[in-house]
Amino acid sequence: MHVADFSRVRLSSAYSFNNNRALMRLSLSDLLQSLRIARIDAAFLDIADNSGAHLRANRRAFIHLCLEGAAWIEGDSAAGSIRLAKGDYYIQLGNETPRIRAEQNASLRQSDFFRESHALDTPPVLRFGTGPRVLRLLTGAFHLTTVNPIIRALPRSIVVRQADLAGAEYLVIDADNIAQAAMGPGAATFMTSTFDILFMQAARAQITGLLRSGLDVASAVDRFRIPIALTLVHSYPDRDWTLEKLAAELGISRSTFAAEFHKVAGLPFLQYITRLRMTRAGDMLRWQPVSVADAAYYAGYKSVAAFTRAFRNFYGMTPAAYQRAQAPFLDNSVGGHMHWSPFLGAN
């Protein structure tokens, strides 16, 4: 179990991705965008004295935030336990099945709650052991794609200590406020955003630390430049990407990048970008109450006319005709803007 301690890393907003062999114009924000958590299943874990929880899951990542007491947490490897105090949190990546105890030798009870996805409005309370609780955690399970090169660069386990969050570059965690906000209507969606922030904070520090401690940027680009390019394109499909711009971002020539991209992705770069944008725009027009102008904006087109031409070339019909054919129940617009009235029925 590769464990990284958040306290050993300090961020620098002036940090550069330059070295003597390559120039990466990517910002850290560009890379971090691909790590966003889209959905998380969360639950309170209430653990009694001399008891513990063994969490089985089909996800690739966990975040454990200690709300009360002190926790001993370990994964499937034999690297030992991590101790969390109130306000600390612990990130586990890579198909771990966490074992959480109030005491190191406490007995464990298995839970399959995180093996399935749940459509809950508020995180439930999972109780382990009898008697009053001595330990409470807010735990979330989520999925991260393993082919993302940024995920591969992160340690499998990251510890974030509340005592180390006092610097201006960190968001200080208030465990009591988070615990309160995690209850009530809409809490499940709110927790996805909260855990996204916790994860992003830890990933931001770790990646910066890897670069500052001597990660060979040129070697990383050589190995992962096409996955990084795909990560950027899928994270920001609305950007005005060209072969020249993306090749410059990765510090390689246009011709080299074009050949490598075609080989890996199976399509020339511009065809790939067009297919990505048109597929996303088609999904929006089919499934969401949006106008053609909205779809054009989110597909990265500055004008509806240019979007309409590209859409017709791809689908064989205009965006408006596609929307009428694929989602006729949405054909109820005023002034070019869609409204929710088709879903509400006649009044």
Secondary structure, DSSP 8 states (H G I E B T S, - for coil): --EEEGGG----TT---B-SS-B----HHHHHGGG-----EEEEEEEETT-EEEE--SSSEEEEEEEES-EEEE-SSSS--EEE-TT-EEEEESS---EEESSTT---EEE-GGGS----SS--EEEESSSSEEEEEEEEEE---TT-HHHHHS-SEEEE-GGG--STTS----HHHHHHHTSSTTHHHHHHHHHHHHHHHHHHHHHHHHHHTT--HHHHHHHHHHHHHHHHHHH-TTS---HHHHHHHHTS-HHHHHHHHHHHHSS-HHHHHHHHHHHHHHHHHHHS---HHHHHHHTT-S-HHHHHHHHHHHHSS-HHHHHHHH-GGG--EETTEE-SHHHH---
